[in-house]
Amino acid sequence: MKVVLASRNNHKIVEMQGLLSKLCGEDITVLSLDDIGFTGDIEENGTTFAENALIKCRAPKCDLPVIADDSGLMVDVLDGEPGVYSARYAVDHAGDELGDHANNEKLLAKLEGYRPEEKTSRFVSAVACVFPDGRHIVCEGKCEGMILTEYRGTGGFGYDPLFYVPQIGKTFAEMTQEEKNSVSHRANAMKLFAAEFKKAINEN
């Protein structure tokens, strides 16, 4: 069967196709927004990861199931910041995003003065699907951790070098892909999503 992933990121397309085919036991072809001729920009103005994932799903109008995800970091002592603004936490005066390093530096500055045990945080991922008949599913996965005061590791992206997972004893940036897949928010969300997605397509 064919589904659309509301993304133009080829890495995400390949990853989603492998995950869905494996977890659902189905031969699934994942198409990108470019594949279906969707050229518009999607404004992610939701207040939660689930809302943003559904906004992405509903943007392209097509007769195939559309899947999207939204994820980010939530730090407890910062009242859940950066949250849905994780990718665009640090911006310039014009509102342009300054990138991963600037985001990390802003986070470190905001956490200055807090004790290590106060820097509890979690990565959250919401994966959604909207079907042509209007049905939708949303699944959320989390990974609990702590924010460090210095960068550790060279893998991953975003906040990975600062996000330490006590369960593994490493930051996301220090983990192998296998280790990360065993605990990550996205992997946890995808396991739940695949089960719900399989159930939904079998009911159809």
N, C-alpha and C positions, 0 to 999 in steps of 0.2 A: 504494500500500500504506500501511497505518497502522503507526506505531510510537509508543511511549510514551517521553517524556523524563522521567526521575525528578526533576522540578522543578516549582515553581509560578510560576517567573519567566517572565512573558510575553515579555520581551525575548529570553531564552534560547530559548524555544519558536520564535519567529519566525526567529531567527538559525539555529537548527538545521535548521528546515524548508528555508530557503533554501540553506544549505550542502549538505545531503544531496541535495536535488533537483538542484542544479547539478553536484555532484561525482559523483553516481551515475547521472545521466541518467534518473532515475525520477521519477514523480509520487508524492511521499511526503507524507503528512499526519502531522504530529507532534502527539500528544495530551499533555496535562499530567497530573499526578497527580490534579488535581481532576476532569479529564474522565473518568477511570476510577473515580472515587469513593474514591480512597485518601486517608484522613484522618489516618493515624498519623504520628508523628515517626520519622525515621530516624537511628539513632545511628551516627555515623561513627567507629568505634573501631579502624580499621585503622592499621597502622604505615607504610603507603606510600600514595601517591596511587592506584595501581592497585587496592589492596585496598579503599580507600574507594569508588572508582567501582563496583566489583563489589558491595559491600554495598548501595549505592543501587539498583543494577539488580535485586537479588534481593528487595528489600523488598516491592514490590507484586506480588501473585500474579495474573497475567493471561495471556491466550492470545495476546499480542502481543509482539514484540521490545521489550525495555526498554533504553534507552540512558541513560548517566549519565557525568558527568565530575567529576574532582577535580583541583585544581591549587593551586600555591603557590610560594613563593620559598625557595630554598636558598642559604645563604651559607657559603662554604667555611671561613673561619676560625671560624665558630660551629658547626662540625661539622654543617652542614646545617640549622640553625635558620633561620627558624621552621618550615619543612617543612610537615607535615600540619596544624600548628597555625597556619598563616599568618593565617587569618581571625580566630582567637581567641588571638592571641599575648599581647595585653595584656588582663588580666581584673582585676576588683576582688576584694575579700575574699570576696564571695559567689560568685565564679566567673563573674560576668556579663561578657560581652564589652564592651570599652570603645570599639571602633570603629577605623576606619582611622587617624585622626590619632594615637591612643594607640599603635597598633601601630608606626607609623613612628617615633615618638619613642622607643619602647623599643628598636627596632632601631638607631637613631642612637646611643643611650646605650651599647649593647653594643659598638658598633664604634669608640667613641671611643679614640683613641690608635693605631689601626692606620693604616698608610700607605695612600694611595689604591690603589696596585697590589696591596695585600693583600686588597682588598674584592671579590674575584671572586665572582660569584654566577650563578645561573640561575633562570629561571622554568621550571617543569615542569608539564605537563598530561597527565593520563591520561584517555582516552575509552574506555568499555567498553560492550559490549552483551551481554545474556543473552537467548537465544532460548527460546521455549516448550519446545523439546525438550531444553533443558539445555546446548546448545552456547554458548560464549561467546568473545568476542574482546576484546582489550585492546591499545590502541596508545598510545604515549607520545611526546610532542613536547617539545622544549626550546628555550630561547632564552638564549644566554650574554650576560652583561653585568657591570656594576660597580655598587656602591652608592655614591652621592654623599654629600657631607656636608651638602648643603642641597637644598631642594625646587626642582624646575624643571618648569614647565609646569602647566597647569590642567585638562588632559583626563584621561580614564581614571578609575581608582579604586584603592583599596588602596595598594600600594607603587609604583605607576606614576611618581610624581614623583621618586622616589629611584633608580629602576632605569635606568641609562644603558647604551645599546647602542652600542658603538664603531662597529659596522658601518654604522649610520645617522647617528651623531653627535648623537643626541638621547635624552632619556628617553622612556619609554612615554607619559608625560603630555604631551610636546611633539609627538609624532608625529601625522600625519593618520591616519585609519582605514585608508587604503590602505597607508601605510608600516608601520603596526602589523601589518596582516594579512600583509605580505610576510615578516615575521620572527618573529611571536609564537609562543610555545609552543603556544597553543591552535590556531592556524592550522596549524602543523606537525603536530600530533596529528590534527587533523581530516582532513588530506590523506591520511595513512596509514590512518586509520579508514575513510574513505569507500571506499578501494580494497578493504579487507578486508571491509567490510560488503556491498559490491556482489558480491564473490566468494561470500560466504556465502549471500546470498539467491538467487543464480543456481544454487547447488548444491542448494538446498532443493527 
